[in-house]
Amino acid sequence: MKTFTPLIVLFFALTFTISTYSQTGKVFDNLEMPSKILKGARKYAVYLPPDYETSERSYPVLYLLHGAGDDQTGWIQFGEVLRITDEAIKNGSATSMIIIMPDANSGERGYFNAGDWKYEDFFFEEFMPYVEKKYRIKKEKRYRAVAGLSMGGGGSFMYALRHPELFSSSCPLSAYVGALTIEDLKMQITRMGKSYTEEEIQSYFENYNALNLIASKPVEEIKSVKWYIDCGDDDFLYEGNSLVHIAMKKKDIPHEYRVREGKHSWVYWRSALPSVLEFVSDTFHQN
């Protein structure tokens, strides 16, 4: 028997190695939770890394926000988050993390508080505590990131600017940075068939415009977040992102600003996701 022992050991070692590298993460895209604030069930999706079910460790978390017209399934169906994240973890460019993808496209649309639609309150008072209790998520700022595209890019900007104590990094992609003027905001409200008071419009413009928040928030709070901003050179939202870059430069706020060839499309956002995963991983590790 002793003659075959090394072969047996080698066999089990190879089997373990193959099993480890063949593991994949899992996505669940039709989960839901109750919300008192939004008065009903809210859907969300989650990506769990390959070693989640075989470990007892806790993981950092990335909140990944979809754009207008999509829901919690967008990053899974069109963004290929499972394949891209598995590959990034396997090749070592990203750490194992949990990715949470909420739905902000049911009932009303949007990540912010507007009139009776209190989505931001829901996100921070109900949703974040719920998922961070349900899954093995590290709850410190250092291990929490937010990213998103278009409308979700706006959510990434505003959530991290308004709640910098909660996020270590923010990665807005092709972001809607908010109406550039209050007149633009009023026209948007009219097109949506909504009606708000002048006071409500002014408050919304001040609270959900990245440029206003950069101008008004304490610089050190903004600097406590690592920023990765990416927008295509043919994207219709290019102006707003450029103005944010300029505003941050003027205040000496460190940030990565990428302008790559591309437009407002899933081809662009899929190509951006590996860099986002690497950026937030570096921030989790505080390299």
C-alpha positions as CSV (number, residue, x, y, z in Angstrom):
1,M,0.0,0.0,0.0
2,K,2.8,2.4,0.7
3,T,3.9,2.3,-2.9
4,F,0.6,3.8,-4.1
5,T,0.3,6.4,-1.4
6,P,2.0,9.2,-3.3
7,L,-0.2,8.5,-6.4
8,I,-3.3,8.6,-4.2
9,V,-2.2,11.9,-2.6
10,L,-1.6,13.4,-6.1
11,F,-4.9,12.2,-7.4
12,F,-6.8,13.9,-4.6
13,A,-4.7,17.0,-4.9
14,L,-5.5,17.2,-8.6
15,T,-9.2,16.5,-8.0
16,F,-9.4,19.3,-5.4
17,T,-7.6,21.7,-7.7
18,I,-9.9,21.0,-10.7
19,S,-12.9,21.2,-8.4
20,T,-11.8,24.6,-7.0
21,Y,-11.1,26.2,-10.4
22,S,-14.3,24.8,-11.9
23,Q,-16.5,26.4,-9.2
24,T,-18.7,29.2,-10.3
25,G,-20.6,31.9,-8.5
26,K,-24.4,31.9,-8.4
27,V,-27.0,34.5,-9.2
28,F,-30.6,34.8,-8.0
29,D,-32.6,37.4,-9.8
30,N,-36.1,37.2,-8.5
31,L,-35.8,37.7,-4.8
32,E,-38.0,40.1,-2.8
33,M,-38.4,41.7,0.6
34,P,-41.2,43.6,2.2
35,S,-41.0,47.4,2.5
36,K,-43.1,49.6,4.8
37,I,-41.7,52.8,3.3
38,L,-42.6,51.8,-0.3
39,K,-45.7,50.0,0.8
40,G,-45.1,46.6,-0.9
41,A,-42.7,43.9,-1.8
42,R,-39.5,45.0,-3.5
43,K,-37.4,42.8,-5.8
44,Y,-33.7,42.5,-5.9
45,A,-31.0,40.2,-7.3
46,V,-27.7,38.9,-5.8
47,Y,-24.4,37.4,-7.0
48,L,-22.7,35.1,-4.6
49,P,-19.0,34.3,-5.2
50,P,-17.8,30.7,-6.0
51,D,-16.7,30.0,-2.4
52,Y,-19.7,31.4,-0.6
53,E,-21.4,28.0,0.1
54,T,-18.1,26.3,1.1
55,S,-16.9,28.9,3.5
56,E,-18.0,30.6,6.7
57,R,-16.3,33.9,6.0
58,S,-18.0,37.3,5.5
59,Y,-17.5,39.2,2.3
60,P,-17.3,42.8,1.0
61,V,-20.3,44.0,-0.9
62,L,-20.8,46.0,-4.1
63,Y,-24.3,47.5,-4.7
64,L,-24.7,47.5,-8.5
65,L,-27.4,49.8,-9.8
66,H,-29.3,49.4,-13.1
67,G,-30.3,52.1,-15.5
68,A,-33.7,53.5,-16.5
69,G,-35.8,50.9,-18.3
70,D,-34.1,47.9,-16.7
71,D,-34.7,46.3,-13.3
72,Q,-32.8,44.1,-10.9
73,T,-32.1,41.6,-13.7
74,G,-30.4,44.0,-16.1
75,W,-26.8,43.5,-14.9
76,I,-27.4,39.7,-14.9
77,Q,-29.1,39.4,-18.3
78,F,-27.3,42.1,-20.3
79,G,-24.3,42.9,-18.1
80,E,-23.2,39.3,-17.8
81,V,-22.2,39.9,-14.2
82,L,-21.9,36.2,-13.4
83,R,-19.4,35.4,-16.1
84,I,-17.4,38.6,-15.8
85,T,-17.2,38.5,-12.0
86,D,-16.3,34.8,-11.9
87,E,-13.5,35.5,-14.4
88,A,-12.2,38.4,-12.4
89,I,-12.1,36.4,-9.2
90,K,-10.5,33.5,-10.9
91,N,-7.7,35.5,-12.5
92,G,-7.0,37.4,-9.3
93,S,-8.0,40.9,-10.5
94,A,-11.0,41.0,-8.1
95,T,-11.5,39.7,-4.6
96,S,-14.5,37.4,-3.7
97,M,-17.4,39.7,-3.1
98,I,-21.2,39.7,-2.9
99,I,-23.0,41.9,-5.4
100,I,-26.4,43.2,-4.6
101,M,-28.7,44.5,-7.4
102,P,-31.9,46.3,-6.3
103,D,-35.0,47.0,-8.5
104,A,-35.7,50.8,-8.9
105,N,-38.1,50.4,-11.8
106,S,-41.4,49.2,-10.2
107,G,-44.2,51.5,-9.1
108,E,-42.2,54.6,-9.6
109,R,-38.8,54.8,-11.3
110,G,-35.6,56.2,-9.6
111,Y,-33.2,55.9,-6.7
112,F,-34.1,59.1,-5.0
113,N,-36.8,60.6,-2.8
114,A,-39.4,62.5,-4.8
115,G,-42.8,63.4,-3.5
116,D,-44.3,60.3,-2.0
117,W,-41.7,58.1,-3.6
118,K,-39.1,57.6,-0.8
119,Y,-36.7,55.2,-2.5
120,E,-33.5,56.6,-0.9
121,D,-35.1,56.2,2.5
122,F,-36.1,52.6,1.6
123,F,-32.5,51.8,0.4
124,F,-30.7,53.0,3.5
125,E,-33.3,52.3,6.2
126,E,-34.7,49.0,5.0
127,F,-32.9,47.4,2.0
128,M,-29.3,47.8,3.1
129,P,-29.9,46.5,6.6
130,Y,-32.0,43.6,5.3
131,V,-29.5,42.2,2.8
132,E,-26.5,42.8,5.0
133,K,-28.2,40.7,7.7
134,K,-29.5,38.0,5.3
135,Y,-26.0,37.5,3.6
136,R,-22.6,37.2,5.2
137,I,-21.6,40.8,4.4
138,K,-19.0,42.9,6.2
139,K,-20.8,46.0,7.5
140,E,-17.9,48.5,7.7
141,K,-17.5,51.4,5.2
142,R,-14.2,49.9,4.1
143,Y,-15.9,46.8,2.6
144,R,-18.9,48.6,1.0
145,A,-18.9,50.0,-2.6
146,V,-21.6,51.3,-5.0
147,A,-21.5,51.4,-8.8
148,G,-24.1,51.7,-11.6
149,L,-24.9,52.8,-15.1
150,S,-26.8,55.8,-16.4
151,M,-29.7,56.3,-13.9
152,G,-27.8,53.9,-11.6
153,G,-24.6,55.9,-12.3
154,G,-26.5,58.9,-10.9
155,G,-27.5,56.8,-7.9
156,S,-23.8,55.9,-7.4
157,F,-22.8,59.6,-7.4
158,M,-25.6,60.8,-5.1
159,Y,-25.5,57.9,-2.7
160,A,-21.8,58.2,-2.1
161,L,-21.9,62.0,-2.0
162,R,-24.8,62.1,0.4
163,H,-23.7,59.2,2.5
164,P,-19.9,59.2,2.3
165,E,-19.6,57.6,5.7
166,L,-21.1,54.4,4.2
167,F,-19.0,53.7,1.0
168,S,-15.3,53.2,0.5
169,S,-15.7,53.6,-3.3
170,S,-18.1,54.7,-6.0
171,C,-18.0,53.9,-9.7
172,P,-20.5,55.8,-11.8
173,L,-20.6,54.6,-15.4
174,S,-22.2,56.8,-18.1
175,A,-23.9,58.6,-15.3
176,Y,-26.8,60.9,-15.3
177,V,-25.4,63.5,-12.9
178,G,-28.7,65.4,-12.5
179,A,-30.3,68.2,-14.3
180,L,-27.6,70.8,-15.2
181,T,-30.0,73.7,-14.5
182,I,-33.2,74.1,-12.6
183,E,-35.0,75.0,-15.8
184,D,-33.9,71.6,-17.2
185,L,-35.3,69.9,-14.1
186,K,-38.6,71.7,-14.5
187,M,-38.9,70.6,-18.1
188,Q,-38.2,67.0,-17.1
189,I,-40.9,67.2,-14.4
190,T,-43.4,68.6,-17.0
191,R,-42.6,65.8,-19.5
192,M,-43.2,63.2,-16.8
193,G,-46.6,64.7,-16.0
194,K,-45.6,65.4,-12.4
195,S,-46.4,68.4,-10.2
196,Y,-44.2,69.7,-7.4
197,T,-44.0,73.0,-5.5
198,E,-41.2,75.4,-6.2
199,E,-39.7,74.5,-2.8
200,E,-39.7,70.8,-3.6
201,I,-38.1,71.4,-7.0
202,Q,-35.4,73.5,-5.5
203,S,-34.7,70.9,-2.8
204,Y,-34.5,68.1,-5.3
205,F,-32.2,70.1,-7.5
206,E,-29.8,70.8,-4.6
207,N,-29.9,67.2,-3.2
208,Y,-29.8,65.2,-6.4
209,N,-27.3,67.0,-8.6
210,A,-23.7,65.8,-8.4
211,L,-22.3,69.3,-9.2
212,N,-24.3,70.9,-6.4
213,L,-23.2,68.3,-3.9
214,I,-19.5,68.6,-4.8
215,A,-19.8,72.4,-4.3
216,S,-21.7,72.1,-1.0
217,K,-20.4,69.0,0.8
218,P,-17.2,69.2,3.0
219,V,-14.3,68.3,0.7
220,E,-12.8,65.8,3.2
221,E,-16.0,63.8,3.2
222,I,-15.9,63.5,-0.6
223,K,-12.2,62.6,-0.4
224,S,-13.0,59.7,2.0
225,V,-14.6,57.9,-1.0
226,K,-12.5,56.5,-3.8
227,W,-13.9,57.6,-7.2
228,Y,-13.9,55.8,-10.6
229,I,-15.8,57.7,-13.3
230,D,-16.2,56.3,-16.8
231,C,-18.1,57.7,-19.7
232,G,-17.9,57.0,-23.5
233,D,-16.8,59.7,-25.9
234,D,-20.0,59.3,-27.9
235,D,-22.3,59.2,-24.8
236,F,-25.1,61.8,-24.7
237,L,-24.3,62.2,-20.9
238,Y,-20.7,63.1,-21.6
239,E,-21.1,66.8,-20.7
240,G,-22.3,66.2,-17.2
241,N,-19.5,63.7,-16.4
242,S,-16.9,66.1,-17.8
243,L,-18.2,68.9,-15.6
244,V,-18.0,66.6,-12.5
245,H,-14.4,65.8,-13.4
246,I,-13.6,69.5,-13.7
247,A,-15.4,70.3,-10.4
248,M,-13.4,67.5,-8.6
249,K,-10.1,68.7,-10.2
250,K,-10.8,72.2,-9.0
251,K,-11.2,71.0,-5.4
252,D,-8.3,68.6,-5.6
253,I,-10.5,65.6,-5.0
254,P,-8.6,62.4,-6.1
255,H,-10.5,60.4,-8.7
256,E,-10.0,58.2,-11.7
257,Y,-11.7,59.6,-14.8
258,R,-12.0,57.5,-17.9
259,V,-13.2,58.5,-21.4
260,R,-13.1,55.6,-23.7
261,E,-14.4,55.0,-27.2
262,G,-18.1,54.1,-27.0
263,K,-21.6,55.2,-26.5
264,H,-24.5,54.6,-24.1
265,S,-24.7,50.8,-24.5
266,W,-24.3,47.5,-22.8
267,V,-21.2,46.8,-24.9
268,Y,-19.6,49.7,-23.2
269,W,-20.8,48.8,-19.7
270,R,-19.8,45.2,-20.0
271,S,-16.3,46.3,-21.0
272,A,-16.2,48.6,-18.0
273,L,-17.2,46.1,-15.3
274,P,-13.8,44.3,-15.0
275,S,-12.2,47.6,-14.2
276,V,-14.9,48.4,-11.7
277,L,-14.4,45.1,-10.0
278,E,-10.7,45.6,-9.8
279,F,-11.0,49.2,-8.5
280,V,-13.4,48.3,-5.7
281,S,-11.3,45.3,-4.8
282,D,-8.2,47.5,-4.4
283,T,-10.2,49.8,-2.2
284,F,-11.5,46.8,-0.1
285,H,-7.8,45.8,0.4
286,Q,-6.7,49.5,0.8
287,N,-3.7,48.9,-1.5
